[in-house]
């Protein structure tokens, strides 16, 4: 079930919206999109990750600025983007299990999707299913460049899997993916660059090995918002997968050397006050906590979660705040906070200009 | 936008569902509902909290077993329940702000809702708005019984506010609420009982004061799953607000003296393996982490979050687990995990018998 976006919201000052709600500053989004597109133009391709924003609206803005396609974490996200007319989609997580393979094949009939594999038997299963459906699936070999999550080990194991993929009749090898998610939040830019260079050494070395074996490696896909600038310097890399740069969050704001702006806030209302403390109407159901508490804007206050529906603002220096006051919070983690909300209230200069359903919210499959 | 529940899911063995997905064991739910209803019958009223399950389906099952109404944390939840035919709804959080008061009044025209206040000026604003709309709002005074979240202080401050509510033309005083959320997870039952008795002393003492002043206190609403049994022993208490008992979670499983069963699991698939480690397709977007990681069922393994879309199972004792294997996880926190999912896959004895849209998911306003 979906909230009918309240048409009465359009034209309102943001502070008059009902709360909690998720507010997207479209001017800041556009500046972030422009900054990334300009930084990478002529150097490396951009395939931004839709797992962050989860809307065709922003995907279209990314394509208009030269993105060659989009990344999706889940088939359900890809389905929403494809329905929104977005071409050239890479599913960045392994598609495993009968039900999911069936859905991938159904999607591949209607949309331009590419998949990843990190396992010989999974590759065989995908190929067999694709053959049965009369399809060939464009495929990247997913390589572990140090995150130790998914991905075949670089070097010989990757070569062996790439040869399998290349040989299977239902798959069509197009290149490799190597995502260094563990490096994105390293605060010091020089430390992050050094770590990125090591991860890219693993990726580039494997690409060289695969090319030397005559395999068709036209795509080398990697990097997030924190490492995009470093990966772009590497000749072997053909495209970047950043997601968070579109809206940022309070964790990324603390990561050095990034010039993107915060474009995302959660609006909350003070519903109860005690001396030095205000209780607001946002808790775990409207703000994610996996990267800690959100940060209030324009207030010398700390936010603590107070359960699912409440938060507490503590004012160490004292301050007058009143029941009914509205506070803006910068989420600590954009992806997981966006995934809690059904709607973006889109603002320019403090006025609501649109309400966008977050079409791929909750598409966890 | 909503997932069309896959009609093909009905009749499947649960393990064949696409993952991640949220599975509700309806037999266990019914046993939990029966156990609570039987324990309280003839002793105290039950007004279970819908913020946990978020569906009219379960609310109806609670009413059928004698519940006198339901609690909702948010107006949006109440709207969904009212549309599902559920009567007698208590909004357990303060309704503050122009937009929200307008929505409360719109709801009060169509549904049988009751609200809470903890602040004099908020009471006046509610009353003025209700008068303007030609309504009188049934109201409870929300009392702080030690959680230090919302609630007017017990004793004289509560009396003063209750007199205000009683005197305001747009409000109709019906009683008090005093929720001791901070006690629900105290592991030791005796410690929990002692703490509950102290909180109920504050509540009962205030009720006595208000009754002594001639105020109409017919409702005294309190308690959660952890303290329901203790609050039920208190003569002053007229109704209980437990939510989690319907499905439970791994945190509540560790709380002593509760006899409810776990009825909620998240199904996840192993998508990648390394020695001693399996990567599964559930992360922060399908499992909440505010009370820690989920607990695998039937596996001597630890779960660690690996970002938004992945989890890691580590097998300290070694074990053979393979790509494609399906694992069941007990969420650490039922409310916030349910709030991530659009659908319940409802099972009896391991077979899917229904797919229920989680109608009030995301109703954070």
Contacts between the chains, C-beta under 8 A, distances in Angstrom:
chain1	res1	chain2	res2	distance
A	1	B	2	6.2
A	1	B	80	7.1
A	1	B	357	6.0
A	1	B	359	5.1
A	2	B	1	6.2
A	2	B	2	6.3
A	3	B	76	7.5
A	3	B	362	7.8
A	3	B	363	7.8
A	16	B	98	7.1
A	16	B	99	6.8
A	17	B	99	6.7
A	18	B	97	6.9
A	18	B	99	3.7
A	18	B	100	5.6
A	18	B	103	6.8
A	18	B	365	5.0
A	19	B	97	6.7
A	19	B	99	7.9
A	19	B	100	7.7
A	19	B	365	6.8
A	20	B	364	5.2
A	20	B	365	6.7
A	21	B	364	7.9
A	21	B	365	6.9
A	51	B	308	6.6
A	51	B	309	7.1
A	73	B	308	7.1
A	73	B	309	4.7
A	74	B	309	7.0
A	76	B	3	7.5
A	80	B	1	7.1
A	93	B	271	6.8
A	93	B	281	6.9
A	93	B	309	5.9
A	93	B	310	7.5
A	94	B	271	4.4
A	94	B	272	6.0
A	96	B	269	5.6
A	96	B	270	7.4
A	96	B	271	4.4
A	96	B	281	7.4
A	96	B	323	5.9
A	96	B	324	5.6
A	97	B	18	6.9
A	97	B	19	6.8
A	97	B	269	4.9
A	97	B	324	5.8
A	97	B	326	7.6
A	98	B	16	7.2
A	99	B	16	6.8
A	99	B	17	6.7
A	99	B	18	3.7
A	99	B	19	7.9
A	100	B	18	5.6
A	100	B	19	7.7
A	100	B	269	7.6
A	103	B	18	6.9
A	118	B	272	5.5
A	119	B	272	6.6
A	119	B	273	7.6
A	119	B	323	5.4
A	121	B	323	6.5
A	122	B	323	5.7
A	122	B	324	7.8
A	125	B	324	7.9
A	148	B	274	7.3
A	149	B	272	7.5
A	149	B	279	5.8
A	149	B	306	5.1
A	149	B	307	7.3
A	149	B	310	5.6
A	149	B	312	7.4
A	150	B	271	6.6
A	150	B	272	4.3
A	150	B	279	5.6
A	150	B	310	7.2
A	151	B	272	7.5
A	181	B	307	6.1
A	269	B	96	5.6
A	269	B	97	4.9
A	269	B	100	7.6
A	270	B	96	7.3
A	271	B	93	6.8
A	271	B	94	4.4
A	271	B	96	4.4
A	271	B	150	6.6
A	272	B	94	6.0
A	272	B	118	5.5
A	272	B	119	6.6
A	272	B	149	7.4
A	272	B	150	4.3
A	272	B	151	7.4
A	273	B	119	7.6
A	274	B	148	7.3
A	279	B	149	5.7
A	279	B	150	5.6
A	281	B	93	6.9
A	281	B	96	7.4
A	282	B	364	7.7
A	284	B	288	6.9
A	284	B	290	4.7
A	284	B	333	7.9
A	284	B	335	8.0
A	284	B	336	4.9
A	285	B	335	7.6
A	285	B	336	6.4
A	285	B	339	5.1
A	285	B	362	7.9
A	285	B	364	5.4
A	286	B	364	4.4
A	288	B	284	6.9
A	289	B	289	7.0
A	289	B	290	5.1
A	290	B	284	4.7
A	290	B	289	5.1
A	290	B	305	6.9
A	305	B	290	6.9
A	306	B	149	5.1
A	307	B	149	7.3
A	307	B	181	6.1
A	308	B	51	6.6
A	308	B	73	7.2
A	308	B	335	5.2
A	308	B	336	5.9
A	308	B	339	7.6
A	309	B	51	7.1
A	309	B	73	4.7
A	309	B	74	7.0
A	309	B	93	5.9
A	309	B	364	7.9
A	310	B	93	7.5
A	310	B	149	5.6
A	310	B	150	7.2
A	312	B	149	7.3
A	323	B	96	5.9
A	323	B	119	5.4
A	323	B	121	6.5
A	323	B	122	5.7
A	324	B	96	5.6
A	324	B	97	5.9
A	324	B	122	7.8
A	324	B	125	7.9
A	326	B	97	7.6
A	333	B	284	7.9
A	335	B	284	8.0
A	335	B	285	7.6
A	335	B	308	5.2
A	336	B	284	4.9
A	336	B	285	6.4
A	336	B	308	5.9
A	339	B	285	5.1
A	339	B	308	7.6
A	339	B	340	7.2
A	340	B	339	7.2
A	340	B	340	7.6
A	340	B	362	6.9
A	340	B	364	7.3
A	341	B	362	6.8
A	341	B	364	7.3
A	342	B	362	4.8
A	357	B	1	6.0
A	359	B	1	5.0
A	361	B	362	7.7
A	362	B	3	7.8
A	362	B	285	7.9
A	362	B	340	6.9
A	362	B	341	6.8
A	362	B	342	4.8
A	362	B	361	7.7
A	362	B	362	8.0
A	363	B	3	7.8
A	364	B	20	5.2
A	364	B	21	7.9
A	364	B	282	7.7
A	364	B	285	5.4
A	364	B	286	4.4
A	364	B	309	7.9
A	364	B	340	7.3
A	364	B	341	7.4
A	365	B	18	5.0
A	365	B	19	6.8
A	365	B	20	6.7
A	365	B	21	6.9
